[in-house]
Amino acid sequence: MPLGLKGGPGPGGRGTWARFAAQPQVIESGFTYDDYQKTAEWLLSHTKHRPQVAVICGSGLGGLAEKVTQAQVFDYSEIPNFPRSTVPGHAGRLVFGFLNGRACVVMQGRFHLYEGYPLWKVTFPVRVFRLLGVDTLVVTNAAGGLNPKFQVGDIMLIRDHINMPGFSGQNPLIGPNEERFGVRFPPMSDAYDRDLRKIAHKTWKQVGDKQELQEGTYVMLAGPNFETVAESRLLQKLGADAVGMSTVPEVIVARHCGLRVFGFSLITNKVVLNYESLEKANHEEVLAAGKQAAQKLEQFVSLLMSCIPPPHSAS
């Protein structure tokens, strides 16, 4: 029997274990409200732009930032408290300006759990955006297609998500709650704004693409390895349409602090579901597929910018 599970009150005994188990294990966030405020104030003092919409670009999708007009660019290394992007396809720049006339800030590269960052650091920029005055967050990612109807190059509008790391206790809201951002137990049943999804479907028709705009559920795994066949089959049975290694933590924090959210997955590969298949997922494939289809997604998101109503008037 393992030490500490049975025995007397001495070192390693039942008494020590009971005292340990009785104590709440508080997980401290590395950032205080003042830290978020300091970063927001630094940015506000270094740019005249006042963004309404924030866009987080996924792997290979940073080209959207090139469409920003009157752009002012900051490397993450310049910004107080900002982490660094370490993944190929993530440039690590924050771009302020206008997308199709809408004041915005674009993250050209995000942060991931698999890079070794705790989730409170992965999601740090989202709360900073809230303090900058942003009211809407657009999230994009590269994802593997679990839905057999999906093809490489499809765009999936995210209707809902499954937070697999959350099932094992990995949640960006763990620890003391900061009431100035949001409530202790925020609901997630409306994580992806229904009205904005309707607007997205209408806007897609303006793109004139023959492919249908897909809609479905995104599931997040921690990564960095791609999924086994058994894992992929399980995720499919759970109702997931696309799988990736990001997005969900940012969405949770955005909803916690009152931001509207809508998001898109670019299907960059079809997940391997057959043991007889010789195909293997790899990051180079993801980036290559993203490069081919990114222009379509960039055009789509740019068009959407002029269609997003203020939060109080969405319909």
Number of C-alpha atoms within 10 A of each C-alpha: 5 6 11 17 14 14 14 12 14 11 12 15 15 17 17 17 18 13 10 11 10 8 8 7 9 9 9 11 16 10 12 11 13 9 15 21 16 16 21 22 14 12 20 14 10 11 13 11 19 17 21 19 25 27 22 25 26 25 25 27 25 25 17 22 25 13 15 22 16 12 18 16 16 17 14 19 13 10 15 14 16 18 18 19 19 14 16 12 23 20 21 22 22 22 23 26 24 25 25 18 13 19 19 24 29 26 24 28 25 27 26 23 20 15 15 10 14 17 20 21 19 23 25 22 26 24 22 21 24 24 19 21 14 21 20 27 27 20 22 26 26 29 30 28 29 27 17 11 9 19 16 17 22 21 27 25 22 24 19 22 23 18 20 17 18 16 9 8 9 16 19 20 19 16 14 11 13 14 11 8 17 15 13 14 9 15 11 13 9 12 22 22 19 16 15 22 18 11 16 21 16 13 17 19 13 10 13 9 10 7 11 14 15 17 18 18 21 32 27 23 22 18 15 12 12 20 20 13 15 13 12 22 17 13 22 19 11 12 16 22 26 30 29 22 23 28 28 26 24 25 24 22 24 25 22 22 20 16 25 21 25 24 25 26 29 29 27 30 25 20 24 22 19 12 10 7 9 7 12 12 16 11 16 12 13 21 18 13 19 27 19 12 19 23 14 17 23 18 15 18 23 19 19 20 18 13 17 17 14 10 13 6 8 13 10
